Amino acid sequence: MHDLSYFREHLDLYADMAKNRGITLDLESFRVFDRERRELITETEQLKAKRNKASDEIARLKKEKQNADAILADIQTVSKKIKESDERITNLDNIQRDLLLGIPNIPHSSVPVGASAADNVEVRRWGTPPTFDFAPKPHWEVGERAGILDLAVATKITGARFAVYKSWGARLERALANFFLDVHTREHGYTEILPPFLVNTASLMGSGQLPKFAADLFKVADTDFWLTPTSEVELHNMYRDETVSEDILPINVTAWTACFRSEAGAAGKDTRGILRQHQFQKVELFKFTKPEKSYEEHEKLVANAESVLQKLGLHYRTMLLSTGDMGFASAKTYDIEVWLPSAKEFREISSCSNCESFQARRAGIRYKPKSGGKSDFVHTLNGSGLAVGRTWIAVVENYQQADGSILIPEVLRPYMGIDRIPASGQA
């Protein structure tokens, strides 16, 4: 969310932001209702001063046993105008708040201007694609052949875009999540959190999912609960409406949760396999930092996510997103994309964003400087470390063998207890 005064004084900046992000902002309407609101506030304050003065005069006349009917009649008219103005101001306040809640973050100056993902910039890549002496199969074929993935049963139990992992497939999903958490807590200094998987409306508003992305969420009927779309929501809201000490920054937390998304805009996309699901598991990385340290911490967060892929021996590239492809709350985003040999393409496995003070302002999260003085909003950063299901896909595809078995990356073998998933899916 944006500061009202800053927004009002920098409308040209927001017009440029909208152009670069490829969105439309009705700034002229804002100018009109903002002018009306400010004029109404001034007029109402004058009317209230007039009413207060009249009330004093009425009290004086009554004390002197003089007639105050004329002033009483006038004050009733004034009070009616004040009531009407206050109602209109409240209405304009709501309009203004809704407008500000729907305006995305301003991209950082280092973000490339572009209309779409085609304008993203490759920053680096690591490793090389595996070589096969056979045509590599997509993960759903490998998984079904090995008896570790059953999409038909998931459809029977629930519906499309759900998965049932079986046998070593279920073990692999669990192993990956545990491996991620161990690396981030033991090597990267994150504190593990296990939050609720249900969140309330205030939490979704605070992190920026509401009101804009309501169609992408699942709401529990007749409650204020929503299924979490990402544990970014829970981790961010741990400090909602709080002021933390500068001494404890940066705060680095990580969480494993299931995530739930309606994929409202994904009709017809990635319908085969488990790349795009209504329910998936993810290990999230989240940071609260001082403003002057946030971009340094952003690079560290990206490196933390990349290190997991390196340990798994998975080929990937890191992309700096353009203005037209970055998320609503982000000021700068790197996507990490892992290589999938069946399609011979890179696919997103982690998105790491610096939201600066955008989310903190919405959620009222500040820090108090050690030197004293005025508190300021923290900067918040988030990233997948990693999406478990998509890493499952990458392991299955990149380590598949001609006989249908799947080699286990060395770092996962202590978690799996085997070095290869047999073609039959049996131990």
C-alpha positions as CSV (number, residue, x, y, z in Angstrom):
1,M,0.0,0.0,0.0
2,H,1.2,3.5,-0.7
3,D,1.3,6.6,1.5
4,L,-1.5,8.9,0.6
5,S,0.5,12.1,0.8
6,Y,3.3,10.6,-1.3
7,F,0.8,9.3,-3.8
8,R,-0.9,12.7,-4.1
9,E,2.3,14.5,-4.6
10,H,3.8,12.1,-7.1
11,L,1.0,11.2,-9.5
12,D,3.3,11.5,-12.5
13,L,5.5,8.8,-11.0
14,Y,2.5,6.5,-10.6
15,A,1.4,7.2,-14.1
16,D,4.9,6.1,-15.3
17,M,4.7,3.0,-13.1
18,A,1.3,2.1,-14.6
19,K,2.6,2.5,-18.1
20,N,5.7,0.3,-17.4
21,R,3.6,-2.4,-15.7
22,G,1.0,-2.4,-18.5
23,I,-1.9,-1.4,-16.3
24,T,-4.5,1.4,-16.2
25,L,-4.8,3.8,-13.3
26,D,-7.7,6.4,-13.3
27,L,-5.6,9.2,-11.8
28,E,-7.9,11.9,-13.0
29,S,-10.8,10.5,-10.9
30,F,-8.5,10.4,-7.9
31,R,-7.7,14.1,-8.5
32,V,-11.4,15.0,-8.6
33,F,-12.5,13.1,-5.5
34,D,-9.3,13.9,-3.5
35,R,-10.0,17.6,-4.2
36,E,-13.6,17.2,-3.1
37,R,-12.6,15.4,0.0
38,R,-10.0,18.0,1.1
39,E,-12.5,20.8,0.4
40,L,-15.2,19.0,2.4
41,I,-12.8,18.5,5.3
42,T,-12.0,22.2,5.4
43,E,-15.7,23.3,5.1
44,T,-16.7,20.8,7.8
45,E,-14.1,22.0,10.2
46,Q,-15.3,25.5,9.7
47,L,-18.9,24.4,10.3
48,K,-17.9,22.6,13.5
49,A,-16.1,25.7,14.7
50,K,-19.3,27.7,13.9
51,R,-21.4,25.1,15.8
52,N,-19.1,25.3,18.8
53,K,-19.2,29.0,18.9
54,A,-23.0,29.0,18.6
55,S,-23.2,26.4,21.4
56,D,-21.2,28.8,23.6
57,E,-23.6,31.7,22.6
58,I,-26.7,29.6,23.4
59,A,-25.2,28.8,26.8
60,R,-24.6,32.5,27.5
61,L,-28.1,33.5,26.4
62,K,-29.7,30.8,28.5
63,K,-27.7,31.9,31.5
64,E,-28.9,35.4,31.0
65,K,-32.5,34.1,30.5
66,Q,-32.6,35.4,26.9
67,N,-34.3,33.8,23.9
68,A,-31.9,31.5,21.9
69,D,-34.5,30.1,19.4
70,A,-33.0,31.7,16.3
71,I,-29.5,30.4,17.1
72,L,-30.9,26.9,18.0
73,A,-32.6,26.8,14.6
74,D,-29.4,27.8,12.8
75,I,-27.3,25.3,14.7
76,Q,-29.7,22.5,13.7
77,T,-29.2,23.4,10.1
78,V,-25.4,23.5,10.6
79,S,-25.5,20.1,12.4
80,K,-27.4,18.5,9.5
81,K,-24.8,19.8,7.0
82,I,-22.0,18.5,9.2
83,K,-23.6,15.0,9.3
84,E,-24.0,15.0,5.6
85,S,-20.4,16.1,5.0
86,D,-19.0,13.6,7.5
87,E,-20.9,10.8,5.7
88,R,-19.6,12.0,2.3
89,I,-16.0,12.2,3.7
90,T,-16.3,8.7,5.0
91,N,-17.5,7.5,1.6
92,L,-14.6,9.3,-0.1
93,D,-12.1,7.8,2.5
94,N,-13.4,4.3,1.5
95,I,-13.0,5.1,-2.2
96,Q,-9.5,6.4,-1.6
97,R,-8.5,3.4,0.5
98,D,-9.9,0.9,-2.0
99,L,-8.0,2.7,-4.8
100,L,-4.7,2.7,-2.9
101,L,-5.1,-1.0,-2.0
102,G,-5.4,-1.8,-5.7
103,I,-2.3,0.0,-6.8
104,P,0.8,-2.2,-7.2
105,N,4.2,-1.5,-5.9
106,I,6.6,0.8,-7.8
107,P,9.4,-1.2,-9.5
108,H,13.0,-0.5,-8.3
109,S,15.2,1.5,-10.7
110,S,17.2,-1.7,-11.6
111,V,14.2,-3.5,-12.9
112,P,14.1,-3.7,-16.7
113,V,11.1,-2.1,-18.4
114,G,9.2,-4.6,-20.4
115,A,5.7,-5.8,-21.4
116,S,5.9,-9.5,-20.6
117,A,8.1,-12.4,-19.6
118,A,9.8,-12.1,-23.0
119,D,11.5,-9.0,-21.6
120,N,12.9,-10.7,-18.5
121,V,16.7,-10.7,-18.3
122,E,18.8,-13.7,-17.6
123,V,21.3,-13.0,-14.8
124,R,23.1,-16.3,-14.6
125,R,22.7,-20.0,-15.0
126,W,24.3,-22.9,-13.2
127,G,25.1,-26.5,-14.3
128,T,24.4,-28.2,-17.5
129,P,21.4,-30.2,-18.8
130,P,21.7,-33.9,-18.2
131,T,22.3,-36.1,-21.3
132,F,20.2,-39.2,-22.1
133,D,20.7,-42.0,-24.5
134,F,16.9,-42.2,-24.8
135,A,14.1,-39.8,-25.2
136,P,13.4,-38.4,-21.6
137,K,9.8,-38.8,-20.6
138,P,7.6,-36.2,-18.8
139,H,7.2,-36.6,-15.0
140,W,3.7,-37.9,-15.1
141,E,4.8,-40.8,-17.3
142,V,7.8,-41.6,-15.2
143,G,5.8,-41.3,-12.0
144,E,3.0,-43.5,-13.2
145,R,5.4,-46.1,-14.6
146,A,7.2,-46.3,-11.3
147,G,4.0,-46.4,-9.4
148,I,4.7,-43.3,-7.4
149,L,2.2,-40.8,-8.9
150,D,-1.6,-41.4,-9.4
151,L,-3.5,-38.6,-10.9
152,A,-6.6,-40.6,-11.7
153,V,-7.1,-41.5,-8.0
154,A,-6.7,-37.8,-7.1
155,T,-9.3,-36.8,-9.6
156,K,-11.7,-39.4,-8.1
157,I,-11.0,-38.3,-4.6
158,T,-11.2,-34.5,-5.3
159,G,-11.0,-33.4,-8.9
160,A,-8.6,-32.1,-11.5
161,R,-5.4,-30.4,-10.6
162,F,-4.8,-32.6,-7.5
163,A,-2.2,-35.4,-7.1
164,V,-1.8,-38.5,-5.0
165,Y,1.8,-39.4,-4.4
166,K,2.4,-43.1,-3.6
167,S,5.1,-45.2,-2.0
168,W,8.5,-43.7,-2.8
169,G,6.8,-40.8,-4.5
170,A,5.3,-39.7,-1.2
171,R,8.6,-40.3,0.5
172,L,10.4,-38.1,-2.0
173,E,7.9,-35.3,-1.4
174,R,8.5,-35.5,2.3
175,A,12.3,-35.9,1.9
176,L,12.5,-32.8,-0.2
177,A,10.6,-30.6,2.3
178,N,12.7,-31.9,5.2
179,F,15.9,-31.3,3.2
180,F,14.9,-27.8,2.4
181,L,14.1,-26.9,6.0
182,D,17.3,-28.5,7.3
183,V,19.5,-26.5,4.8
184,H,17.8,-23.2,5.5
185,T,17.7,-23.6,9.3
186,R,21.2,-25.2,9.8
187,E,23.2,-23.4,7.0
188,H,21.3,-20.2,6.3
189,G,20.2,-19.1,9.7
190,Y,16.4,-19.2,9.3
191,T,14.1,-20.0,12.2
192,E,11.5,-22.7,11.3
193,I,7.9,-21.8,11.8
194,L,4.9,-24.2,11.5
195,P,1.9,-21.8,11.0
196,P,-1.8,-22.5,10.5
197,F,-2.9,-23.3,7.0
198,L,-6.0,-21.1,7.4
199,V,-5.7,-17.4,7.4
200,N,-8.1,-14.5,8.0
201,T,-9.1,-11.6,5.8
202,A,-6.9,-9.1,7.7
203,S,-3.8,-11.3,7.0
204,L,-4.5,-11.5,3.3
205,M,-5.1,-7.8,3.2
206,G,-1.9,-7.1,5.0
207,S,0.2,-9.2,2.6
208,G,-1.5,-7.9,-0.5
209,Q,-3.5,-10.9,-1.7
210,L,-6.8,-9.1,-1.0
211,P,-8.7,-7.5,-2.4
212,K,-7.0,-7.9,-5.8
213,F,-6.6,-11.7,-6.0
214,A,-9.8,-12.9,-4.3
215,A,-10.7,-15.0,-7.3
216,D,-7.4,-16.9,-6.9
217,L,-8.2,-17.9,-3.3
218,F,-10.4,-20.6,-1.6
219,K,-12.6,-19.2,1.1
220,V,-14.2,-21.3,3.8
221,A,-18.0,-20.7,3.6
222,D,-19.6,-18.8,6.5
223,T,-16.3,-17.9,8.2
224,D,-13.5,-15.3,8.0
225,F,-11.1,-18.1,7.1
226,W,-9.3,-18.7,3.8
227,L,-7.0,-21.5,2.7
228,T,-3.5,-20.1,2.6
229,P,-2.2,-19.4,-0.9
230,T,1.4,-19.3,0.4
231,S,2.9,-19.2,3.9
232,E,4.3,-15.8,2.9
233,V,0.9,-14.6,4.3
234,E,1.4,-16.3,7.7
235,L,5.0,-15.3,8.1
236,H,4.4,-11.7,7.1
237,N,1.5,-11.3,9.6
238,M,3.4,-12.6,12.6
239,Y,4.3,-9.0,13.3
240,R,1.2,-7.3,12.0
241,D,0.5,-4.0,13.9
242,E,3.7,-4.3,15.8
243,T,6.9,-2.2,16.2
244,V,10.0,-4.4,16.5
245,S,13.4,-3.4,17.8
246,E,16.1,-2.6,15.3
247,D,18.3,-5.0,17.3
248,I,16.4,-8.1,16.1
249,L,16.6,-7.2,12.4
250,P,16.9,-8.9,10.1
251,I,14.4,-11.5,11.1
252,N,14.7,-14.6,8.9
253,V,12.0,-17.2,9.0
254,T,11.0,-20.3,7.0
255,A,7.9,-22.5,6.9
256,W,6.6,-25.6,5.2
257,T,2.9,-25.5,4.4
258,A,0.4,-26.8,1.9
259,C,-0.7,-24.0,-0.4
260,F,-4.1,-23.6,-2.1
261,R,-4.8,-21.7,-5.3
262,S,-7.8,-21.7,-7.6
263,E,-5.6,-21.0,-10.6
264,A,-8.5,-18.9,-11.9
265,G,-6.4,-17.5,-14.8
266,A,-4.8,-20.8,-15.7
267,A,-7.6,-22.5,-17.7
268,G,-6.1,-24.8,-20.3
269,K,-2.5,-24.2,-19.1
270,D,-0.3,-27.1,-17.8
271,T,-3.2,-29.6,-17.7
272,R,-1.0,-32.6,-17.7
273,G,1.0,-33.6,-14.6
274,I,1.5,-31.7,-11.4
275,L,3.1,-28.5,-12.5
276,R,0.1,-26.3,-11.8
277,Q,-2.1,-27.6,-8.9
278,H,-4.9,-26.4,-6.6
279,Q,-2.9,-27.8,-3.7
280,F,0.9,-28.0,-3.5
281,Q,3.5,-27.9,-0.8
282,K,6.2,-25.2,-0.5
283,V,9.0,-24.2,1.8
284,E,8.9,-20.4,2.1
285,L,11.7,-18.0,3.0
286,F,10.8,-14.7,4.5
287,K,12.8,-11.7,5.8
288,F,12.1,-8.5,7.7
289,T,14.9,-6.0,7.3
290,K,15.9,-2.4,7.7
291,P,15.3,-0.4,4.5
292,E,19.0,0.3,3.8
293,K,19.8,-3.5,4.0
294,S,16.9,-4.9,2.0
295,Y,18.6,-5.2,-1.4
296,E,21.7,-6.8,0.2
297,E,19.3,-9.3,2.0
298,H,17.4,-9.9,-1.3
299,E,20.6,-11.1,-3.0
300,K,21.2,-13.4,0.0
301,L,17.7,-14.8,-0.1
302,V,18.1,-15.6,-3.8
303,A,21.5,-17.3,-3.1
304,N,19.8,-19.4,-0.4
305,A,17.2,-20.7,-2.8
306,E,19.8,-21.3,-5.5
307,S,22.0,-23.3,-3.1
308,V,19.4,-25.9,-2.7
309,L,19.2,-26.6,-6.4
310,Q,23.0,-26.7,-6.6
311,K,23.1,-29.3,-3.8
312,L,20.5,-31.3,-5.8
313,G,22.6,-31.0,-9.0
314,L,19.8,-29.5,-10.9
315,H,20.5,-27.2,-13.9
316,Y,18.8,-23.8,-13.5
317,R,18.9,-20.2,-14.6
318,T,18.1,-17.0,-12.6
319,M,15.9,-14.3,-14.3
320,L,15.4,-10.7,-13.4
321,L,11.7,-10.0,-14.1
322,S,10.7,-7.0,-16.2
323,T,8.1,-4.5,-15.0
324,G,5.4,-6.2,-17.1
325,D,5.9,-9.7,-15.5
326,M,6.6,-8.9,-11.8
327,G,4.1,-9.4,-9.0
328,F,1.7,-6.9,-7.5
329,A,3.5,-6.4,-4.2
330,S,7.1,-6.6,-5.5
331,A,9.6,-3.9,-6.2
332,K,12.1,-6.3,-7.6
333,T,11.8,-10.0,-8.4
334,Y,14.2,-12.8,-9.5
335,D,12.7,-16.0,-10.8
336,I,14.7,-19.2,-10.5
337,E,13.8,-21.6,-13.3
338,V,14.8,-25.2,-13.3
339,W,15.5,-27.3,-16.4
340,L,12.9,-29.9,-17.4
341,P,14.4,-32.2,-20.0
342,S,11.1,-33.7,-21.3
343,A,10.1,-30.3,-22.7
344,K,13.6,-29.0,-23.1
345,E,12.7,-25.8,-21.3
346,F,13.2,-23.9,-18.0
347,R,10.2,-23.6,-15.6
348,E,9.9,-21.4,-12.6
349,I,10.7,-23.2,-9.3
350,S,11.2,-20.1,-7.1
351,S,10.2,-16.5,-7.1
352,C,12.2,-14.2,-4.8
353,S,10.9,-10.7,-4.2
354,N,11.8,-7.5,-2.3
355,C,8.5,-5.8,-1.5
356,E,10.3,-2.9,0.3
357,S,7.8,-1.2,2.6
358,F,4.7,-2.0,0.5
359,Q,3.4,-4.9,2.6
360,A,4.7,-3.5,5.9
361,R,2.6,-0.3,5.3
362,R,-0.5,-2.4,4.7
363,A,0.1,-4.5,7.8
364,G,1.5,-1.7,10.1
365,I,4.9,-3.4,10.7
366,R,7.5,-0.9,11.9
367,Y,10.9,-0.9,13.6
368,K,12.3,1.4,16.3
369,P,15.8,2.7,15.6
370,K,18.3,2.1,18.4
371,S,19.3,5.7,18.3
372,G,15.8,6.8,19.1
373,G,13.7,9.0,16.8
374,K,10.7,8.1,14.7
375,S,9.9,4.5,13.9
376,D,9.8,3.5,10.3
377,F,8.3,0.7,8.2
378,V,10.4,-2.5,7.8
379,H,11.1,-3.9,4.3
380,T,9.8,-7.4,3.7
381,L,11.3,-10.1,1.3
382,N,9.9,-13.4,0.3
383,G,10.9,-16.4,-1.8
384,S,10.3,-20.1,-2.4
385,G,13.0,-22.2,-1.0
386,L,11.7,-24.2,-2.8
387,A,8.3,-25.3,-4.3
388,V,8.3,-28.9,-3.3
389,G,6.1,-30.3,-6.0
390,R,8.1,-28.6,-8.8
391,T,11.3,-29.9,-7.3
392,W,9.8,-33.4,-7.3
393,I,9.1,-32.9,-11.0
394,A,12.7,-31.8,-11.6
395,V,14.3,-34.7,-9.7
396,V,12.1,-37.3,-11.4
397,E,12.7,-35.9,-14.9
398,N,16.4,-35.1,-14.6
399,Y,17.3,-38.3,-12.8
400,Q,15.1,-40.8,-14.8
401,Q,16.8,-43.9,-16.2
402,A,16.1,-45.9,-19.3
403,D,14.6,-48.8,-17.3
404,G,12.1,-46.5,-15.6
405,S,13.9,-46.2,-12.3
406,I,14.9,-42.8,-10.8
407,L,18.2,-42.1,-9.3
408,I,18.1,-40.2,-6.0
409,P,20.4,-37.2,-5.7
410,E,23.2,-37.9,-3.1
411,V,22.0,-35.2,-0.6
412,L,18.5,-36.8,-0.5
413,R,19.7,-40.4,0.1
414,P,19.8,-40.1,3.9
415,Y,16.2,-38.8,3.8
416,M,15.0,-41.5,1.4
417,G,17.0,-44.5,2.7
418,I,17.6,-45.7,-0.9
419,D,19.7,-44.5,-3.8
420,R,17.3,-45.3,-6.5
421,I,13.5,-45.5,-6.9
422,P,12.9,-48.8,-8.7
423,A,10.8,-48.9,-11.9
424,S,8.2,-51.0,-10.2
425,G,7.9,-48.5,-7.2
426,Q,8.6,-51.4,-4.9
427,A,11.5,-51.6,-2.5
